[in-house]
Amino acid sequence: MHFGFLNVMKPPGMTSHDVVARVRRLTKVKRTGHGGTLDPLAEGVLPMALGQACRLIDYLPSDKTYYAEILFGKRTATDDLEGEVLSELDASHLTETDVRAAIEQFRGEIKQHPPVYSAIRVGGQRLYDLARRGKAPETAPERTVTVHRFELVAFQSPVAKVRVHCSKGTYIRSLARDLGDVLATGACLSKLVREKAGRMNLEDSLTLDQIKEKIEKDDWQSLFTDLTSALGFDKIEVDQADAQNIFNGRAIELAPGQSGRYLLAAQNGVYIALLKQEDNLGKPEVVFSDARVTS
């Protein structure tokens, strides 16, 4: 059985759903999922889970880092270049100093309204579905997000190149729109690259063509990001008796010195479970039943 995390390089022009479907066809693994949607315009790191690793998606570190280009002077319905243009204003007067000063307002814990064209559910329906039918609210429900870092990389009017490190749920399109509002020119996102998702980096990501090539060579091992690397949890080796207890849902005794809220248990190098540490016990949180076949 093949299960684990893939660090996929999503190309621009495809939806995240399209990428998942393509990987599903390439791997022939029906149970697939991803760790954070990217808009069709965007590119970069799309963490994907295959098989029983789908049960671990919620345990992935959720912070993200993006490189973005913000175009001042244009406001659109989608807050990026793909949407209908709502207004255009001259932004030639903006200076680097203006932009740096405005960015200061968007660091730390902030409130933001996600784009109306987004996957957020309102009344059980996706906002983008409501928007396409002309039934979306004027603004999406407000949410609190954290912007750990927001820096100006370069400015050449009317485009600001920025890098943002933020919490889960932060919309860079909203940051672009709100920055334009503060500067009274309007703005939208013209480019977005997710450089990092949790512990997965852009430089280590695999294109769809690379994934296809590795599968054709039966090189499955190099496809996966090791679970300890992806999740940031320590790995412990267990013997046959402890493995049997884990598969039966029973806690095992941990050796002195084990630290961390969660631990990954492996038998003969094969991951068999995610354990939750409570005092000196490791309680099965997620058990990989498929691992019985290979243990």
C-alpha positions as CSV (number, residue, x, y, z in Angstrom):
1,M,0.0,0.0,0.0
2,H,1.2,3.5,-0.8
3,F,0.4,6.2,1.7
4,G,2.0,9.4,2.8
5,F,2.4,13.1,2.0
6,L,3.4,14.6,-1.3
7,N,4.8,18.1,-1.7
8,V,3.2,19.0,-5.0
9,M,4.1,22.0,-7.1
10,K,0.7,23.3,-8.3
11,P,1.0,25.1,-11.6
12,P,-1.0,28.3,-12.4
13,G,-4.2,27.8,-14.3
14,M,-5.3,24.6,-12.5
15,T,-7.6,24.4,-9.5
16,S,-6.5,22.5,-6.5
17,H,-9.2,20.0,-7.2
18,D,-7.8,19.5,-10.7
19,V,-4.4,18.8,-9.2
20,V,-5.8,16.3,-6.7
21,A,-7.7,14.6,-9.5
22,R,-4.6,14.4,-11.7
23,V,-2.5,12.9,-8.8
24,R,-5.3,10.4,-8.1
25,R,-5.2,9.2,-11.7
26,L,-1.4,9.0,-11.8
27,T,-1.1,7.1,-8.5
28,K,-4.3,5.1,-8.8
29,V,-4.9,5.8,-5.1
30,K,-8.5,6.7,-4.7
31,R,-8.3,8.3,-1.2
32,T,-6.5,11.6,-1.8
33,G,-6.7,15.0,-0.2
34,H,-4.9,18.3,0.1
35,G,-3.8,20.6,2.9
36,G,-5.0,24.0,1.8
37,T,-6.6,25.3,-1.4
38,L,-4.7,27.5,-3.8
39,D,-6.7,29.7,-6.3
40,P,-6.4,28.8,-10.0
41,L,-4.2,31.9,-10.5
42,A,-1.8,30.8,-7.8
43,E,1.1,28.4,-8.0
44,G,3.4,26.7,-5.5
45,V,3.3,24.2,-2.6
46,L,0.2,22.1,-2.4
47,P,0.6,19.5,0.4
48,M,-1.2,16.3,-0.6
49,A,-2.1,13.1,1.3
50,L,-2.5,9.7,-0.2
51,G,-4.3,6.8,1.4
52,Q,-4.4,6.7,5.2
53,A,-2.2,9.9,5.4
54,C,-5.5,11.7,4.7
55,R,-6.3,11.1,8.4
56,L,-3.2,13.2,9.3
57,I,-4.0,16.3,7.2
58,D,-5.4,18.1,10.3
59,Y,-2.0,17.5,12.1
60,L,0.0,19.3,9.5
61,P,1.5,22.7,10.6
62,S,-0.9,25.2,9.2
63,D,1.1,28.4,8.7
64,K,2.0,29.4,5.1
65,T,4.5,31.7,3.4
66,Y,3.7,33.4,0.1
67,Y,5.4,35.6,-2.4
68,A,2.8,38.0,-4.0
69,E,2.6,40.8,-6.4
70,I,0.0,43.5,-5.8
71,L,-1.3,45.7,-8.5
72,F,-2.5,49.1,-7.3
73,G,-5.1,51.2,-9.1
74,K,-7.4,48.3,-10.0
75,R,-10.3,46.8,-8.0
76,T,-11.9,43.6,-9.2
77,A,-14.8,41.4,-8.1
78,T,-12.5,38.5,-7.2
79,D,-9.7,40.6,-5.7
80,D,-7.3,39.2,-8.4
81,L,-6.8,39.7,-12.1
82,E,-9.3,37.0,-13.0
83,G,-12.4,38.9,-11.9
84,E,-14.5,41.7,-13.4
85,V,-12.9,45.1,-13.1
86,L,-15.0,47.2,-10.7
87,S,-12.9,50.4,-10.7
88,E,-9.6,51.8,-12.0
89,L,-7.7,54.7,-10.5
90,D,-4.4,56.4,-11.1
91,A,-1.8,55.0,-8.7
92,S,1.3,56.6,-10.2
93,H,1.7,58.9,-7.2
94,L,2.3,56.0,-4.8
95,T,5.8,55.8,-3.4
96,E,7.7,53.0,-1.7
97,T,7.4,54.9,1.6
98,D,3.6,55.1,1.2
99,V,3.4,51.3,0.7
100,R,5.7,50.5,3.6
101,A,3.7,52.7,5.9
102,A,0.4,51.0,4.9
103,I,1.8,47.5,5.3
104,E,2.5,48.3,9.0
105,Q,-1.3,48.1,9.6
106,F,-1.5,44.5,8.5
107,R,0.9,42.8,10.8
108,G,0.0,40.7,13.9
109,E,-3.6,39.6,14.7
110,I,-5.9,41.4,12.2
111,K,-9.5,41.2,11.1
112,Q,-10.3,40.6,7.4
113,H,-13.2,39.8,5.2
114,P,-12.3,36.9,2.8
115,P,-13.1,37.5,-0.9
116,V,-16.7,37.0,-1.9
117,Y,-15.4,34.6,-4.6
118,S,-14.0,32.1,-2.1
119,A,-14.7,28.5,-0.9
120,I,-16.0,29.7,2.5
121,R,-19.5,28.3,3.3
122,V,-22.3,30.6,4.2
123,G,-25.6,28.9,5.0
124,G,-24.1,25.6,3.8
125,Q,-23.2,26.9,0.4
126,R,-19.8,28.0,-1.1
127,L,-19.5,31.7,-1.4
128,Y,-18.3,31.5,-5.0
129,D,-21.4,29.5,-5.9
130,L,-23.6,32.2,-4.4
131,A,-21.5,34.9,-6.1
132,R,-21.9,33.3,-9.5
133,R,-25.7,33.3,-9.0
134,G,-25.7,36.9,-7.8
135,K,-26.8,35.9,-4.3
136,A,-23.6,36.4,-2.3
137,P,-23.5,38.9,0.6
138,E,-21.8,42.2,-0.1
139,T,-19.0,41.2,2.2
140,A,-17.9,37.8,3.5
141,P,-18.1,37.1,7.2
142,E,-15.2,38.7,9.1
143,R,-12.5,36.5,10.6
144,T,-9.5,37.0,12.7
145,V,-6.1,35.9,11.2
146,T,-2.5,36.3,12.2
147,V,0.1,37.9,9.9
148,H,3.5,36.9,11.3
149,R,5.5,38.7,8.7
150,F,4.5,41.1,5.9
151,E,7.5,42.6,4.1
152,L,7.9,44.7,1.0
153,V,10.4,43.0,-1.3
154,A,10.4,45.6,-4.1
155,F,8.2,48.4,-5.4
156,Q,8.0,49.6,-8.9
157,S,4.8,51.6,-9.4
158,P,2.1,50.4,-9.7
159,V,3.2,46.9,-8.5
160,A,4.4,45.9,-5.0
161,K,6.3,42.7,-4.6
162,V,5.7,41.3,-1.0
163,R,6.3,38.3,1.1
164,V,3.8,37.2,3.7
165,H,4.1,34.6,6.5
166,C,0.6,34.0,7.9
167,S,-1.8,31.7,9.8
168,K,-4.2,29.3,8.3
169,G,-7.3,31.0,6.8
170,T,-5.5,34.2,5.7
171,Y,-6.4,35.4,2.2
172,I,-3.6,37.2,0.4
173,R,-6.3,38.5,-2.0
174,S,-7.9,40.2,0.9
175,L,-4.6,41.7,2.0
176,A,-4.1,43.1,-1.5
177,R,-7.6,44.6,-1.6
178,D,-7.4,46.1,1.9
179,L,-3.9,47.5,1.2
180,G,-5.4,49.3,-1.8
181,D,-8.2,50.6,0.2
182,V,-5.9,52.1,2.8
183,L,-3.9,53.8,0.0
184,A,-7.2,55.0,-1.7
185,T,-6.2,53.5,-5.0
186,G,-7.8,50.1,-4.9
187,A,-5.6,47.0,-5.6
188,C,-5.8,43.4,-6.6
189,L,-3.5,40.4,-6.6
190,S,-1.6,39.9,-9.9
191,K,0.6,37.0,-8.9
192,L,0.7,34.5,-6.0
193,V,3.3,31.8,-5.2
194,R,3.0,29.7,-2.0
195,E,6.6,29.2,-1.1
196,K,6.0,27.2,2.1
197,A,3.1,25.3,3.7
198,G,4.0,24.2,7.2
199,R,7.3,22.3,6.8
200,M,7.1,21.8,3.1
201,N,9.1,24.1,0.8
202,L,8.9,25.1,-2.8
203,E,12.4,24.0,-3.6
204,D,11.5,20.4,-2.6
205,S,8.2,20.3,-4.4
206,L,7.5,18.0,-7.3
207,T,5.8,19.0,-10.6
208,L,3.0,16.7,-12.0
209,D,5.5,15.6,-14.7
210,Q,8.1,14.6,-12.1
211,I,5.4,12.7,-10.2
212,K,4.4,10.9,-13.4
213,E,8.1,10.1,-14.2
214,K,8.8,8.7,-10.7
215,I,5.7,6.5,-10.8
216,E,6.6,5.1,-14.3
217,K,10.0,4.2,-12.8
218,D,8.3,2.6,-9.8
219,D,10.2,5.0,-7.6
220,W,7.5,5.5,-5.0
221,Q,9.8,6.1,-2.1
222,S,11.2,9.3,-3.4
223,L,7.6,10.7,-4.0
224,F,6.9,11.0,-0.3
225,T,7.9,13.6,2.2
226,D,8.8,11.6,5.4
227,L,6.0,11.8,8.0
228,T,8.4,13.1,10.7
229,S,9.5,15.9,8.3
230,A,6.0,16.8,7.2
231,L,4.4,16.8,10.7
232,G,7.4,17.7,12.9
233,F,6.8,14.9,15.3
234,D,9.5,12.5,16.7
235,K,9.6,8.9,15.5
236,I,9.9,6.0,17.9
237,E,10.5,2.3,17.0
238,V,8.3,-0.3,18.8
239,D,8.6,-4.0,19.1
240,Q,6.0,-6.6,18.1
241,A,4.2,-6.6,21.4
242,D,3.8,-2.9,21.5
243,A,2.8,-2.9,17.8
244,Q,0.0,-5.4,18.6
245,N,-1.2,-3.3,21.5
246,I,-1.3,-0.2,19.2
247,F,-3.3,-2.1,16.5
248,N,-5.7,-3.2,19.2
249,G,-6.1,0.4,20.3
250,R,-4.2,0.1,23.6
251,A,-1.7,2.6,25.0
252,I,1.9,1.6,25.3
253,E,4.5,2.6,27.8
254,L,7.0,5.1,26.6
255,A,10.7,5.2,27.4
256,P,11.9,8.0,29.7
257,G,12.8,11.2,27.9
258,Q,10.2,11.0,25.1
259,S,8.9,14.5,24.5
260,G,6.3,16.1,22.4
261,R,2.5,16.0,22.4
262,Y,2.5,13.5,19.5
263,L,4.8,10.7,18.4
264,L,5.0,8.6,15.3
265,A,5.3,4.9,16.0
266,A,7.1,2.7,13.6
267,Q,7.8,-1.1,13.5
268,N,10.8,-2.2,11.4
269,G,11.0,1.2,9.9
270,V,7.3,1.2,8.8
271,Y,5.0,3.8,10.3
272,I,2.1,2.2,12.1
273,A,0.4,4.9,14.1
274,L,0.3,8.4,15.5
275,L,0.4,8.4,19.3
276,K,-0.7,11.0,21.7
277,Q,1.6,11.3,24.7
278,E,0.0,11.5,28.1
279,D,2.5,11.3,31.0
280,N,4.6,8.1,30.2
281,L,2.0,6.6,27.9
282,G,1.5,6.7,24.2
283,K,-2.2,6.4,23.3
284,P,-3.1,5.5,19.7
285,E,-4.6,8.6,18.0
286,V,-4.5,7.4,14.4
287,V,-3.6,3.8,13.5
288,F,-2.6,2.9,10.0
289,S,-4.3,-0.4,9.6
290,D,-2.7,-0.9,6.2
291,A,0.7,-1.1,7.9
292,R,-0.2,-4.5,9.3
293,V,0.4,-5.9,5.8
294,T,4.0,-4.7,5.8
295,S,5.0,-5.0,9.4
